[in-house]
Amino acid sequence: MATMYFFTSPTCSPCKAVKPVISELTEDHTNFQWINIDITADPGNITKMYKVTHVPTMVAVHNGTEVGRHSGTQLMGYFALAKRLSSTLPR
């Protein structure tokens, strides 16, 4: 199963603007595991592991390998990443 990590911070205004899009994507792409990561409270150091340096950032992982990422407030990039990953997964 593919995993989408969405990195955010409670003080990040752009993250708040992007969250409704991420909610929509989680409903549309139930074939992914969706994990929200608050970078200020990341005890597993997933933020470091994927070298996330700014938020909002979405990282797509399949079979343990990063296969794509999108950062920032350009909303279509999040849709494009989910669509691209979805098209590569078995049905």
A tleap script that builds the chain and sets N, CA, C and O, in Angstrom:
source leaprc.protein.ff14SB
mol = sequence {
  NMET ALA THR MET TYR PHE PHE THR SER PRO
  THR CYS SER PRO CYS LYS ALA VAL LYS PRO
  VAL ILE SER GLU LEU THR GLU ASP HIE THR
  ASN PHE GLN TRP ILE ASN ILE ASP ILE THR
  ALA ASP PRO GLY ASN ILE THR LYS MET TYR
  LYS VAL THR HIE VAL PRO THR MET VAL ALA
  VAL HIE ASN GLY THR GLU VAL GLY ARG HIE
  SER GLY THR GLN LEU MET GLY TYR PHE ALA
  LEU ALA LYS ARG LEU SER SER THR LEU PRO
  CARG
}
set mol.1.N position { 0.849 -1.183 0.000 }
set mol.1.CA position { 0.000 0.000 0.000 }
set mol.1.C position { 0.890 1.240 0.000 }
set mol.1.O position { 1.939 1.268 0.644 }
set mol.2.N position { 0.464 2.236 -0.715 }
set mol.2.CA position { 1.184 3.510 -0.745 }
set mol.2.C position { 0.786 4.349 0.464 }
set mol.2.O position { -0.330 4.252 0.974 }
set mol.3.N position { 1.716 5.162 0.898 }
set mol.3.CA position { 1.475 6.049 2.030 }
set mol.3.C position { 1.721 7.482 1.607 }
set mol.3.O position { 2.705 7.785 0.934 }
set mol.4.N position { 0.815 8.359 2.009 }
set mol.4.CA position { 0.977 9.793 1.803 }
set mol.4.C position { 1.185 10.424 3.169 }
set mol.4.O position { 0.315 10.351 4.037 }
set mol.5.N position { 2.329 11.034 3.350 }
set mol.5.CA position { 2.624 11.772 4.572 }
set mol.5.C position { 2.360 13.244 4.299 }
set mol.5.O position { 2.878 13.808 3.335 }
set mol.6.N position { 1.550 13.863 5.154 }
set mol.6.CA position { 1.297 15.295 5.035 }
set mol.6.C position { 1.925 15.968 6.242 }
set mol.6.O position { 1.480 15.786 7.375 }
set mol.7.N position { 2.970 16.751 5.981 }
set mol.7.CA position { 3.720 17.432 7.035 }
set mol.7.C position { 3.169 18.835 7.214 }
set mol.7.O position { 3.001 19.583 6.251 }
set mol.8.N position { 2.890 19.178 8.467 }
set mol.8.CA position { 2.256 20.445 8.784 }
set mol.8.C position { 2.758 20.946 10.137 }
set mol.8.O position { 3.521 20.271 10.828 }
set mol.9.N position { 2.311 22.135 10.488 }
set mol.9.CA position { 2.643 22.719 11.785 }
set mol.9.C position { 1.438 23.520 12.254 }
set mol.9.O position { 0.761 24.140 11.434 }
set mol.10.N position { 1.154 23.524 13.548 }
set mol.10.CA position { -0.012 24.263 14.042 }
set mol.10.C position { 0.086 25.772 13.822 }
set mol.10.O position { -0.939 26.454 13.810 }
set mol.11.N position { 1.277 26.300 13.651 }
set mol.11.CA position { 1.433 27.746 13.454 }
set mol.11.C position { 1.573 28.131 11.983 }
set mol.11.O position { 1.840 29.292 11.674 }
set mol.12.N position { 1.401 27.193 11.093 }
set mol.12.CA position { 1.593 27.406 9.656 }
set mol.12.C position { 0.274 27.801 8.992 }
set mol.12.O position { -0.612 26.965 8.815 }
set mol.13.N position { 0.148 29.064 8.628 }
set mol.13.CA position { -1.075 29.535 7.961 }
set mol.13.C position { -1.306 28.850 6.616 }
set mol.13.O position { -2.439 28.452 6.343 }
set mol.14.N position { -0.289 28.691 5.760 }
set mol.14.CA position { -0.519 27.982 4.500 }
set mol.14.C position { -1.000 26.543 4.710 }
set mol.14.O position { -1.774 26.021 3.908 }
set mol.15.N position { -0.539 25.905 5.791 }
set mol.15.CA position { -0.984 24.536 6.082 }
set mol.15.C position { -2.492 24.502 6.306 }
set mol.15.O position { -3.181 23.590 5.847 }
set mol.16.N position { -2.987 25.500 7.009 }
set mol.16.CA position { -4.428 25.568 7.277 }
set mol.16.C position { -5.206 25.738 5.983 }
set mol.16.O position { -6.308 25.207 5.850 }
set mol.17.N position { -4.646 26.472 5.027 }
set mol.17.CA position { -5.308 26.670 3.737 }
set mol.17.C position { -5.321 25.388 2.906 }
set mol.17.O position { -6.254 25.156 2.138 }
set mol.18.N position { -4.302 24.563 3.055 }
set mol.18.CA position { -4.170 23.337 2.270 }
set mol.18.C position { -4.964 22.175 2.873 }
set mol.18.O position { -5.349 21.261 2.144 }
set mol.19.N position { -5.216 22.189 4.171 }
set mol.19.CA position { -5.870 21.057 4.846 }
set mol.19.C position { -7.190 20.612 4.206 }
set mol.19.O position { -7.418 19.406 4.110 }
set mol.20.N position { -8.077 21.523 3.760 }
set mol.20.CA position { -9.308 21.045 3.114 }
set mol.20.C position { -9.038 20.229 1.848 }
set mol.20.O position { -9.779 19.295 1.542 }
set mol.21.N position { -7.994 20.576 1.122 }
set mol.21.CA position { -7.622 19.823 -0.075 }
set mol.21.C position { -7.146 18.430 0.316 }
set mol.21.O position { -7.501 17.444 -0.330 }
set mol.22.N position { -6.355 18.350 1.360 }
set mol.22.CA position { -5.871 17.051 1.825 }
set mol.22.C position { -7.047 16.192 2.287 }
set mol.22.O position { -7.072 14.988 2.030 }
set mol.23.N position { -8.010 16.796 2.958 }
set mol.23.CA position { -9.210 16.056 3.384 }
set mol.23.C position { -9.954 15.500 2.180 }
set mol.23.O position { -10.414 14.358 2.201 }
set mol.24.N position { -10.071 16.298 1.142 }
set mol.24.CA position { -10.741 15.846 -0.082 }
set mol.24.C position { -9.970 14.685 -0.717 }
set mol.24.O position { -10.567 13.705 -1.163 }
set mol.25.N position { -8.666 14.804 -0.753 }
set mol.25.CA position { -7.848 13.739 -1.336 }
set mol.25.C position { -7.963 12.439 -0.549 }
set mol.25.O position { -7.986 11.360 -1.142 }
set mol.26.N position { -8.036 12.526 0.779 }
set mol.26.CA position { -8.155 11.302 1.583 }
set mol.26.C position { -9.468 10.579 1.293 }
set mol.26.O position { -9.536 9.352 1.354 }
set mol.27.N position { -10.496 11.340 0.981 }
set mol.27.CA position { -11.783 10.728 0.632 }
set mol.27.C position { -11.751 10.124 -0.765 }
set mol.27.O position { -12.344 9.072 -1.004 }
set mol.28.N position { -11.058 10.788 -1.689 }
set mol.28.CA position { -11.012 10.333 -3.082 }
set mol.28.C position { -10.023 9.197 -3.314 }
set mol.28.O position { -10.188 8.417 -4.252 }
set mol.29.N position { -9.008 9.096 -2.481 }
set mol.29.CA position { -7.945 8.103 -2.689 }
set mol.29.C position { -7.825 7.216 -1.452 }
set mol.29.O position { -6.875 7.323 -0.676 }
set mol.30.N position { -8.800 6.350 -1.292 }
set mol.30.CA position { -8.810 5.456 -0.133 }
set mol.30.C position { -7.818 4.304 -0.295 }
set mol.30.O position { -7.620 3.518 0.631 }
set mol.31.N position { -7.197 4.205 -1.469 }
set mol.31.CA position { -6.189 3.165 -1.691 }
set mol.31.C position { -4.831 3.552 -1.109 }
set mol.31.O position { -3.886 2.767 -1.185 }
set mol.32.N position { -4.720 4.751 -0.527 }
set mol.32.CA position { -3.499 5.185 0.142 }
set mol.32.C position { -3.723 5.164 1.650 }
set mol.32.O position { -4.849 5.298 2.129 }
set mol.33.N position { -2.648 4.995 2.371 }
set mol.33.CA position { -2.666 5.253 3.807 }
set mol.33.C position { -2.264 6.716 3.961 }
set mol.33.O position { -1.238 7.134 3.424 }
set mol.34.N position { -3.057 7.496 4.684 }
set mol.34.CA position { -2.799 8.923 4.870 }
set mol.34.C position { -2.333 9.157 6.298 }
set mol.34.O position { -2.998 8.751 7.251 }
set mol.35.N position { -1.183 9.817 6.445 }
set mol.35.CA position { -0.642 10.098 7.770 }
set mol.35.C position { -0.291 11.573 7.860 }
set mol.35.O position { 0.497 12.088 7.068 }
set mol.36.N position { -0.888 12.245 8.838 }
set mol.36.CA position { -0.571 13.648 9.103 }
set mol.36.C position { 0.543 13.708 10.137 }
set mol.36.O position { 0.478 13.049 11.174 }
set mol.37.N position { 1.560 14.501 9.846 }
set mol.37.CA position { 2.701 14.650 10.742 }
set mol.37.C position { 2.814 16.109 11.161 }
set mol.37.O position { 3.006 16.991 10.324 }
set mol.38.N position { 2.693 16.356 12.459 }
set mol.38.CA position { 2.955 17.684 13.021 }
set mol.38.C position { 4.457 17.747 13.257 }
set mol.38.O position { 4.978 17.037 14.117 }
set mol.39.N position { 5.159 18.590 12.500 }
set mol.39.CA position { 6.623 18.607 12.588 }
set mol.39.C position { 7.135 19.085 13.941 }
set mol.39.O position { 8.299 18.863 14.276 }
set mol.40.N position { 6.283 19.736 14.718 }
set mol.40.CA position { 6.706 20.198 16.045 }
set mol.40.C position { 6.597 19.101 17.095 }
set mol.40.O position { 7.100 19.253 18.208 }
set mol.41.N position { 5.944 18.001 16.748 }
set mol.41.CA position { 5.765 16.878 17.681 }
set mol.41.C position { 5.931 15.573 16.915 }
set mol.41.O position { 4.981 14.804 16.775 }
set mol.42.N position { 7.125 15.330 16.428 }
set mol.42.CA position { 7.407 14.161 15.598 }
set mol.42.C position { 8.417 13.262 16.308 }
set mol.42.O position { 9.605 13.294 15.987 }
set mol.43.N position { 7.950 12.455 17.277 }
set mol.43.CA position { 8.878 11.635 18.053 }
set mol.43.C position { 9.591 10.575 17.220 }
set mol.43.O position { 10.677 10.125 17.587 }
set mol.44.N position { 8.993 10.177 16.109 }
set mol.44.CA position { 9.622 9.164 15.266 }
set mol.44.C position { 10.617 9.729 14.271 }
set mol.44.O position { 11.242 8.984 13.516 }
set mol.45.N position { 10.765 11.046 14.269 }
set mol.45.CA position { 11.699 11.719 13.365 }
set mol.45.C position { 11.434 11.435 11.888 }
set mol.45.O position { 12.364 11.380 11.084 }
set mol.46.N position { 10.167 11.257 11.539 }
set mol.46.CA position { 9.802 11.049 10.137 }
set mol.46.C position { 10.144 12.293 9.319 }
set mol.46.O position { 10.513 12.197 8.148 }
set mol.47.N position { 10.017 13.458 9.947 }
set mol.47.CA position { 10.354 14.712 9.273 }
set mol.47.C position { 11.812 14.696 8.817 }
set mol.47.O position { 12.112 15.073 7.684 }
set mol.48.N position { 12.707 14.265 9.685 }
set mol.48.CA position { 14.134 14.186 9.330 }
set mol.48.C position { 14.379 13.105 8.289 }
set mol.48.O position { 15.158 13.295 7.355 }
set mol.49.N position { 13.713 11.975 8.455 }
set mol.49.CA position { 13.916 10.855 7.553 }
set mol.49.C position { 13.622 11.249 6.103 }
set mol.49.O position { 14.335 10.841 5.187 }
set mol.50.N position { 12.572 12.043 5.904 }
set mol.50.CA position { 12.200 12.473 4.555 }
set mol.50.C position { 12.734 13.866 4.215 }
set mol.50.O position { 12.368 14.447 3.194 }
set mol.51.N position { 13.598 14.390 5.076 }
set mol.51.CA position { 14.272 15.672 4.834 }
set mol.51.C position { 13.290 16.791 4.478 }
set mol.51.O position { 13.493 17.544 3.525 }
set mol.52.N position { 12.230 16.875 5.266 }
set mol.52.CA position { 11.241 17.939 5.083 }
set mol.52.C position { 11.771 19.193 5.761 }
set mol.52.O position { 12.046 19.193 6.961 }
set mol.53.N position { 11.911 20.256 4.989 }
set mol.53.CA position { 12.482 21.495 5.519 }
set mol.53.C position { 11.476 22.626 5.622 }
set mol.53.O position { 11.739 23.636 6.275 }
set mol.54.N position { 10.320 22.464 4.981 }
set mol.54.CA position { 9.278 23.480 5.123 }
set mol.54.C position { 7.907 22.830 4.955 }
set mol.54.O position { 7.777 21.731 4.416 }
set mol.55.N position { 6.910 23.531 5.425 }
set mol.55.CA position { 5.543 23.016 5.395 }
set mol.55.C position { 4.631 24.039 4.723 }
set mol.55.O position { 4.922 25.235 4.732 }
set mol.56.N position { 3.546 23.575 4.150 }
set mol.56.CA position { 3.073 22.194 4.044 }
set mol.56.C position { 3.856 21.418 2.984 }
set mol.56.O position { 4.273 21.965 1.963 }
set mol.57.N position { 4.039 20.145 3.257 }
set mol.57.CA position { 4.689 19.232 2.318 }
set mol.57.C position { 3.970 17.894 2.368 }
set mol.57.O position { 3.614 17.407 3.442 }
set mol.58.N position { 3.758 17.303 1.191 }
set mol.58.CA position { 3.191 15.966 1.095 }
set mol.58.C position { 4.236 15.078 0.429 }
set mol.58.O position { 4.765 15.414 -0.631 }
set mol.59.N position { 4.528 13.943 1.057 }
set mol.59.CA position { 5.508 12.994 0.538 }
set mol.59.C position { 4.789 11.681 0.252 }
set mol.59.O position { 4.109 11.128 1.117 }
set mol.60.N position { 4.951 11.190 -0.981 }
set mol.60.CA position { 4.352 9.923 -1.393 }
set mol.60.C position { 5.402 8.824 -1.287 }
set mol.60.O position { 6.516 8.964 -1.793 }
set mol.61.N position { 5.036 7.726 -0.622 }
set mol.61.CA position { 5.954 6.610 -0.406 }
set mol.61.C position { 5.267 5.326 -0.859 }
set mol.61.O position { 4.115 5.068 -0.509 }
set mol.62.N position { 5.987 4.525 -1.643 }
set mol.62.CA position { 5.459 3.238 -2.082 }
set mol.62.C position { 6.550 2.190 -1.894 }
set mol.62.O position { 7.680 2.372 -2.347 }
set mol.63.N position { 6.210 1.106 -1.230 }
set mol.63.CA position { 7.173 0.034 -0.938 }
set mol.63.C position { 8.429 0.570 -0.252 }
set mol.63.O position { 9.540 0.115 -0.523 }
set mol.64.N position { 8.236 1.539 0.637 }
set mol.64.CA position { 9.342 2.069 1.417 }
set mol.64.C position { 10.218 3.094 0.713 }
set mol.64.O position { 11.193 3.576 1.291 }
set mol.65.N position { 9.884 3.431 -0.526 }
set mol.65.CA position { 10.681 4.372 -1.303 }
set mol.65.C position { 9.866 5.618 -1.614 }
set mol.65.O position { 8.705 5.530 -2.015 }
set mol.66.N position { 10.484 6.778 -1.426 }
set mol.66.CA position { 9.801 8.018 -1.801 }
set mol.66.C position { 9.648 8.055 -3.316 }
set mol.66.O position { 10.617 7.879 -4.055 }
set mol.67.N position { 8.415 8.287 -3.770 }
set mol.67.CA position { 8.139 8.319 -5.206 }
set mol.67.C position { 7.650 9.683 -5.673 }
set mol.67.O position { 7.410 9.879 -6.865 }
set mol.68.N position { 7.503 10.615 -4.758 }
set mol.68.CA position { 7.100 11.961 -5.146 }
set mol.68.C position { 6.870 12.831 -3.936 }
set mol.68.O position { 6.716 12.354 -2.812 }
set mol.69.N position { 6.851 14.147 -4.206 }
set mol.69.CA position { 6.579 15.094 -3.127 }
set mol.69.C position { 6.085 16.387 -3.739 }
set mol.69.O position { 6.365 16.708 -4.894 }
set mol.70.N position { 5.337 17.121 -2.922 }
set mol.70.CA position { 4.884 18.457 -3.303 }
set mol.70.C position { 4.860 19.317 -2.048 }
set mol.70.O position { 4.431 18.878 -0.981 }
set mol.71.N position { 5.329 20.549 -2.199 }
set mol.71.CA position { 5.351 21.498 -1.087 }
set mol.71.C position { 4.707 22.799 -1.520 }
set mol.71.O position { 4.670 23.140 -2.703 }
set mol.72.N position { 4.203 23.515 -0.528 }
set mol.72.CA position { 3.694 24.849 -0.801 }
set mol.72.C position { 2.188 24.920 -0.914 }
set mol.72.O position { 1.470 24.000 -0.523 }
set mol.73.N position { 1.728 26.031 -1.458 }
set mol.73.CA position { 0.290 26.303 -1.492 }
set mol.73.C position { -0.322 26.152 -2.878 }
set mol.73.O position { -1.501 26.454 -3.062 }
set mol.74.N position { 0.448 25.692 -3.852 }
set mol.74.CA position { -0.119 25.454 -5.176 }
set mol.74.C position { -0.924 24.147 -5.112 }
set mol.74.O position { -0.375 23.050 -5.212 }
set mol.75.N position { -2.229 24.302 -4.944 }
set mol.75.CA position { -3.102 23.172 -4.628 }
set mol.75.C position { -3.117 22.090 -5.696 }
set mol.75.O position { -3.209 20.907 -5.369 }
set mol.76.N position { -3.030 22.469 -6.955 }
set mol.76.CA position { -3.095 21.467 -8.020 }
set mol.76.C position { -1.941 20.468 -7.929 }
set mol.76.O position { -2.065 19.337 -8.398 }
set mol.77.N position { -0.839 20.870 -7.340 }
set mol.77.CA position { 0.285 19.951 -7.173 }
set mol.77.C position { -0.055 18.766 -6.286 }
set mol.77.O position { 0.425 17.657 -6.519 }
set mol.78.N position { -0.876 18.990 -5.274 }
set mol.78.CA position { -1.292 17.900 -4.383 }
set mol.78.C position { -2.196 16.922 -5.135 }
set mol.78.O position { -2.057 15.706 -5.006 }
set mol.79.N position { -3.127 17.477 -5.927 }
set mol.79.CA position { -4.005 16.623 -6.733 }
set mol.79.C position { -3.190 15.828 -7.753 }
set mol.79.O position { -3.419 14.633 -7.938 }
set mol.80.N position { -2.243 16.491 -8.411 }
set mol.80.CA position { -1.429 15.830 -9.430 }
set mol.80.C position { -0.592 14.701 -8.833 }
set mol.80.O position { -0.475 13.633 -9.434 }
set mol.81.N position { -0.018 14.926 -7.671 }
set mol.81.CA position { 0.790 13.893 -7.022 }
set mol.81.C position { -0.063 12.676 -6.679 }
set mol.81.O position { 0.343 11.542 -6.934 }
set mol.82.N position { -1.227 12.901 -6.111 }
set mol.82.CA position { -2.116 11.786 -5.758 }
set mol.82.C position { -2.569 11.036 -7.009 }
set mol.82.O position { -2.621 9.806 -7.012 }
set mol.83.N position { -2.894 11.771 -8.065 }
set mol.83.CA position { -3.345 11.137 -9.307 }
set mol.83.C position { -2.219 10.312 -9.925 }
set mol.83.O position { -2.438 9.188 -10.378 }
set mol.84.N position { -1.018 10.876 -9.938 }
set mol.84.CA position { 0.124 10.167 -10.526 }
set mol.84.C position { 0.417 8.878 -9.761 }
set mol.84.O position { 0.650 7.833 -10.369 }
set mol.85.N position { 0.406 8.949 -8.447 }
set mol.85.CA position { 0.671 7.752 -7.651 }
set mol.85.C position { -0.448 6.733 -7.815 }
set mol.85.O position { -0.191 5.534 -7.926 }
set mol.86.N position { -1.674 7.203 -7.828 }
set mol.86.CA position { -2.818 6.305 -7.963 }
set mol.86.C position { -2.770 5.540 -9.285 }
set mol.86.O position { -3.143 4.369 -9.344 }
set mol.87.N position { -2.312 6.202 -10.337 }
set mol.87.CA position { -2.275 5.552 -11.651 }
set mol.87.C position { -1.197 4.477 -11.742 }
set mol.87.O position { -1.243 3.636 -12.640 }
set mol.88.N position { -0.233 4.489 -10.832 }
set mol.88.CA position { 0.833 3.488 -10.869 }
set mol.88.C position { 0.550 2.286 -9.973 }
set mol.88.O position { 1.265 1.285 -10.033 }
set mol.89.N position { -0.483 2.378 -9.149 }
set mol.89.CA position { -0.785 1.293 -8.211 }
set mol.89.C position { -1.704 0.262 -8.847 }
set mol.89.O position { -2.549 0.609 -9.672 }
set mol.90.N position { -1.546 -1.009 -8.470 }
set mol.90.CA position { -2.485 -2.021 -8.960 }
set mol.90.C position { -3.882 -1.767 -8.411 }
set mol.90.O position { -4.043 -1.281 -7.292 }
set mol.91.N position { -4.854 -2.089 -9.184 }
set mol.91.CA position { -6.248 -1.868 -8.780 }
set mol.91.C position { -6.766 -3.021 -7.969 }
set mol.91.O position { -7.921 -3.007 -7.544 }
savepdb mol mol.pdb
quit
